[in-house]
Amino acid sequence: MALEFTDSNFEELVLKSDKPVMVDFWAEWCGPCRMVGPVVEELGMEYDGKAVVGKLNVDNNPASA
């Protein structure tokens, strides 16, 4: 499962991670973003423990975006 990154946890979960990180920057209104969403979830499960996979809603977290 993909993590939910926010402005408040971005530094801890992304910038300070000791594992590779993949961030999906997305928005509700973005059709292609919604299409990629299920793939990001699959990657989160496939790479669990090997990499950090998560999503950041750019509308709700403008500082990190």
PADREN-347814 format. One record per residue (C-alpha): residue in three letters; x, y, z. Coordinates in Angstrom, 3 decimals. Example, Ala and Ser with C-alpha at 12.3 -4.5 7.8 and 13.67 -1.06 7.14 Angstrom:
BEGIN
ALA / 12.300 / -4.500 / 7.800
SER / 13.670 / -1.060 / 7.140
END
This chain:
BEGIN
MET / 0.000 / 0.000 / 0.000
ALA / 1.259 / 3.474 / -0.855
LEU / 1.839 / 5.916 / 1.981
GLU / 0.184 / 9.318 / 2.144
PHE / 2.812 / 12.042 / 2.178
THR / 1.893 / 15.453 / 3.565
ASP / 3.676 / 18.724 / 4.247
SER / 4.039 / 17.642 / 7.875
ASN / 5.620 / 14.221 / 7.214
PHE / 7.449 / 14.848 / 3.916
GLU / 10.846 / 15.577 / 5.437
GLU / 10.751 / 12.555 / 7.748
LEU / 9.343 / 9.985 / 5.291
VAL / 10.913 / 11.222 / 2.045
LEU / 13.960 / 13.410 / 2.585
LYS / 15.372 / 11.461 / 5.541
SER / 14.535 / 7.981 / 4.262
ASP / 17.308 / 5.404 / 4.224
LYS / 15.557 / 3.603 / 1.340
PRO / 14.806 / 4.673 / -2.227
VAL / 11.636 / 6.784 / -2.416
MET / 9.024 / 7.188 / -5.140
VAL / 6.600 / 10.091 / -4.762
ASP / 3.487 / 10.350 / -6.895
PHE / 2.547 / 14.042 / -6.989
TRP / -1.168 / 14.020 / -7.837
ALA / -4.416 / 16.030 / -7.695
GLU / -8.092 / 15.052 / -7.612
TRP / -8.856 / 17.045 / -10.763
CYS / -6.041 / 15.377 / -12.770
GLY / -7.370 / 12.542 / -14.945
PRO / -3.966 / 11.006 / -15.752
CYS / -3.051 / 11.177 / -12.045
ARG / -6.134 / 9.139 / -11.160
MET / -5.237 / 6.600 / -13.856
VAL / -1.748 / 6.120 / -12.388
GLY / -3.074 / 5.802 / -8.812
PRO / -3.741 / 2.036 / -8.853
VAL / -0.260 / 1.376 / -10.272
VAL / 1.302 / 3.376 / -7.440
GLU / -0.688 / 1.304 / -4.936
GLU / 0.581 / -1.916 / -6.561
LEU / 4.166 / -0.657 / -6.451
GLY / 3.724 / 0.152 / -2.770
MET / 2.784 / -3.466 / -2.074
GLU / 5.425 / -4.946 / -4.396
TYR / 8.288 / -2.924 / -2.911
ASP / 7.143 / -3.035 / 0.717
GLY / 10.258 / -3.078 / 2.899
LYS / 12.551 / -2.385 / -0.073
ALA / 11.476 / 1.157 / -0.987
VAL / 9.158 / 3.884 / 0.226
VAL / 6.264 / 4.460 / -2.166
GLY / 3.687 / 7.139 / -1.564
LYS / 1.407 / 9.832 / -2.888
LEU / 1.288 / 13.558 / -2.216
ASN / -1.829 / 15.557 / -3.040
VAL / -0.407 / 18.799 / -4.441
ASP / -3.556 / 20.832 / -3.727
ASN / -3.545 / 19.907 / -0.023
ASN / 0.258 / 20.078 / 0.413
PRO / 1.614 / 23.017 / -1.591
ALA / 4.786 / 23.470 / 0.467
SER / 6.167 / 20.035 / -0.438
ALA / 4.929 / 20.159 / -4.004
END
